[in-house]
């Protein structure tokens, strides 16, 4: 009897063991895609010394930032743009720009100098920018559901917090460079991670939007809360500001006036950024202006006059995918061309963007509009990475992070200006793209001579030091 009982217990134990084994196998099967994907992402972001230096953590943080931003963008676009007829949408978008972007252009130049005064709290600043957007996403979720006016100040707050994150992120990258990494290569990795995360999060946001207007914002809240904690996982070295100073965006001392000249004389460590950087910044501002113009102008144009055989939503999606693909390609090419003359690259990509805008204006059509979006994205990405390379080459390390902060502010203001022009333009494709070409031509012609002169001198010239 004892033997039979033991046998029964053995069988029972074997049965429960088999059931437990099946459960564990199913659990591993369900868990493997998540853990495997996470390990694969970590392997890519931490490659070539990025894990040891801490750059991999920043790459992951920027991916989180991009995902959260695009979820908020999906929610706001659906509320402000897609929910009403075209004529009313133009008024609402113009009101959105007036209430949010106009104050932002005033606040943006202040963000960089304020963050310059907090160099030892960069992780906290990035976490604060993430947490602020998480809380504002909840405020926006109530506003899009009720149609309340709190939508506009909350959207302004999101823009300011996003800009603050971007400025601090630019300041952090030089502190996390792995051995043998250039700054432009590191920036290209960070930027590409943000683009890939945006591409993944955009359809998720669209799916959440189908469940209800507030749901993308709930998703953004979760993403930004995760980003808040991830910010503190960055190495403590990012809080170091040893040897840093404040940059002035002028070519040399002769371009400074009044208090700035006296301040430069009193502080020998305060340097200007050099003519190559200022000319490259002007060219990049033209590209950023083109980007803002195309986003708003094509959004209304394609809604009213979709691409041949396509709906308005599909037309906007095609142009958006083309722009994103061009941006990603430009980021990849930028890392490959990091050792070439950045002035020549900037002159070339602006000329290519100008040519594409002219061709699209003269032979306006669906294919050319998509090609222009791709070229504009490519030129903007490659031009910005080349500007980064110039800042790395010509700006002393003591003021490099400050130069990044100020250049980002100017580029954002150029984007706002281009977007405002795009909103007020009549919905005529040829006329609109002619204006776009004129904006790019103005920036290219005013910086062409200076960039070519800087390219002839190459890396031998340096900003003058007081």
C-alpha positions, -999 to 999 in steps of 0.1 A, spaced: 0 0 0 28 23 9 45 16 -24 12 23 -43 7 56 -24 43 66 -31 38 57 -68 6 78 -68 23 107 -52 51 103 -77 27 103 -106 9 133 -91 41 151 -85 52 142 -120 19 156 -134 22 188 -114 58 190 -125 48 187 -161 21 213 -157 46 236 -140 71 230 -168 45 239 -194 36 271 -175 72 281 -173 77 273 -209 47 295 -219 60 322 -196 94 321 -212 78 322 -246 58 352 -238 87 369 -219 113 362 -246 101 388 -272 102 415 -246 135 406 -230 151 397 -263 140 430 -278 153 449 -248 186 431 -249 189 438 -286 182 475 -281 207 477 -252 233 459 -274 229 485 -301 228 516 -279 257 505 -258 280 495 -287 315 509 -294 321 520 -258 288 539 -255 277 517 -226 309 524 -206 308 562 -212 271 566 -205 262 577 -240 240 546 -243 218 558 -215 214 592 -232 205 575 -264 178 555 -247 166 586 -229 163 606 -261 143 577 -277 119 580 -247 118 618 -253 110 613 -290 82 588 -283 65 610 -257 67 641 -279 51 624 -309 22 611 -287 15 646 -277 18 658 -313 -7 632 -325 -32 643 -298 -28 680 -306 -29 675 -343 -61 655 -341 -77 682 -318 -65 714 -335 -62 703 -371 -82 672 -381 -114 678 -360 -127 708 -380 -131 719 -416 -100 733 -434 -109 770 -431 -116 767 -394 -85 746 -389 -63 773 -404 -77 798 -379 -73 774 -350 -37 765 -359 -29 802 -364 -44 808 -329 -24 779 -316 8 794 -330 -1 829 -317 -8 817 -282 19 791 -279 47 797 -304 48 835 -301 55 835 -264 78 806 -269 100 827 -293 103 852 -265 110 826 -239 134 804 -260 163 828 -259 161 829 -221 162 791 -217 198 787 -227 212 814 -204 191 802 -175 204 766 -179 239 779 -182 235 791 -146 225 755 -135 254 735 -149 256 712 -119 220 700 -121 217 687 -156 202 653 -147 177 670 -125 169 695 -152 163 667 -177 142 649 -152 123 681 -145 116 686 -182 103 651 -184 81 653 -153 67 687 -164 56 672 -197 41 642 -179 19 664 -158 11 688 -187 0 657 -207 -27 651 -180 -38 687 -182 -40 684 -220 -60 652 -218 -87 671 -199 -85 700 -223 -89 680 -255 -119 662 -240 -136 694 -228 -123 718 -254 -111 741 -226 -88 771 -231 -62 755 -208 -51 736 -240 -30 766 -251 -10 774 -219 -4 737 -214 9 733 -249 32 763 -244 45 746 -213 52 714 -232 71 734 -258 92 752 -232 99 719 -213 109 702 -246 132 730 -255 148 729 -220 154 692 -224 170 697 -259 193 724 -246 205 703 -217 209 672 -239 232 691 -263 252 702 -233 254 667 -220 267 649 -251 303 662 -249 306 648 -214 296 613 -225 318 608 -256 334 573 -258 370 570 -268 377 578 -305 341 592 -309 335 625 -325 308 648 -313 289 646 -346 290 608 -345 276 608 -310 249 633 -320 240 613 -350 234 582 -328 213 601 -304 192 618 -331 187 585 -350 174 569 -318 149 597 -314 138 593 -351 133 556 -347 113 560 -315 91 586 -332 85 562 -361 74 534 -337 53 557 -314 34 575 -342 12 545 -352 8 536 -316 -4 571 -310 -28 569 -339 -42 536 -325 -47 552 -291 -64 582 -308 -90 558 -322 -99 548 -286 -104 584 -276 -88 618 -278 -72 617 -244 -56 583 -248 -24 594 -266 -19 619 -238 -23 592 -212 4 572 -231 26 603 -231 22 606 -194 35 571 -189 64 576 -213 75 608 -197 73 594 -162 96 566 -173 119 593 -188 120 611 -154 135 581 -137 158 573 -167 173 608 -165 188 600 -131 204 568 -145 228 590 -165 264 591 -151 272 618 -125 298 633 -150 270 650 -169 265 673 -139 301 685 -141 307 719 -157 345 721 -150 362 746 -173 330 757 -190 321 793 -199 294 812 -219 296 816 -256 287 847 -277 272 842 -311 293 868 -329 321 864 -354 347 883 -334 352 912 -310 345 937 -337 309 926 -339 303 931 -301 290 963 -288 286 981 -254 284 958 -224 294 927 -244 327 942 -255 334 954 -219 324 920 -205 347 903 -230 376 925 -219 370 917 -182 367 879 -187 396 865 -207 378 831 -208 348 844 -227 352 837 -264 333 842 -296 324 812 -317 340 822 -349 327 832 -384 324 796 -398 299 787 -370 279 819 -374 276 814 -412 267 777 -408 241 787 -382 225 811 -408 224 784 -434 209 759 -410 183 785 -400 172 787 -436 168 749 -437 149 750 -404 127 777 -418 120 756 -449 110 727 -425 85 748 -406 70 762 -438 65 728 -454 50 712 -423 22 738 -421 17 747 -457 16 711 -469 -6 701 -440 -33 725 -452 -26 721 -489 -28 683 -489 -59 683 -468 -77 704 -493 -60 690 -524 -47 655 -517 -21 637 -538 -36 620 -569 -58 590 -560 -51 594 -522 -71 606 -492 -59 636 -472 -47 614 -444 -28 591 -467 -13 621 -485 0 636 -453 13 602 -442 32 598 -475 49 632 -471 56 626 -434 72 592 -441 93 608 -469 105 636 -446 113 611 -418 132 588 -442 152 617 -455 160 629 -420 172 594 -410 193 591 -441 209 625 -435 217 615 -399 234 583 -411 253 601 -439 264 627 -414 282 602 -393 299 588 -424 310 622 -436 322 635 -402 358 638 -414 350 659 -445 348 697 -446 315 706 -429 313 740 -446 312 724 -480 286 699 -468 264 727 -456 267 747 -488 259 716 -508 229 704 -489 213 739 -489 219 742 -526 203 707 -531 173 718 -510 170 750 -530 171 731 -563 145 706 -551 122 735 -540 126 752 -574 119 720 -593 89 712 -572 75 747 -576 79 747 -614 67 711 -620 43 708 -591 31 673 -586 26 645 -561 60 628 -566 79 660 -565 62 671 -533 72 639 -516 107 642 -530 110 678 -517 99 666 -482 126 639 -483 153 663 -495 143 689 -469 145 662 -441 179 650 -455 193 685 -458 181 696 -423 197 665 -406 230 666 -425 232 704 -422 227 703 -384 253 675 -379 277 696 -400 270 726 -378 277 704 -347 310 694 -363 319 730 -368 311 738 -332 333 709 -321 361 721 -343 361 758 -339 346 765 -305 368 759 -274 356 733 -251 351 759 -224 322 775 -242 311 746 -265 280 736 -245 268 772 -243 272 775 -281 250 745 -286 223 760 -264 222 793 -283 223 778 -317 194 755 -309 174 785 -298 180 804 -330 171 773 -351 138 769 -332 129 805 -338 136 800 -375 113 770 -376 85 791 -359 89 819 -385 87 794 -414 56 778 -399 39 812 -395 46 820 -432 32 786 -442 -1 792 -424 -9 825 -441 0 814 -476 -28 808 -501 -34 771 -509 -16 773 -542 12 747 -546 33 765 -571 31 798 -553 38 782 -519 68 763 -530 82 794 -548 81 812 -515 98 782 -498 125 784 -525 129 821 -518 134 815 -481 161 790 -487 178 811 -514 180 841 -490 197 820 -464 220 803 -488 232 835 -506 238 854 -474 260 826 -460 276 812 -492 306 835 -494 314 832 -457 312 794 -456 334 790 -487 359 814 -472 359 794 -439 363 762 -459 394 775 -476 410 782 -442 397 749 -429 404 740 -392 434 764 -391 414 794 -380 401 798 -345 380 823 -328 399 853 -315 405 853 -278 404 885 -257 
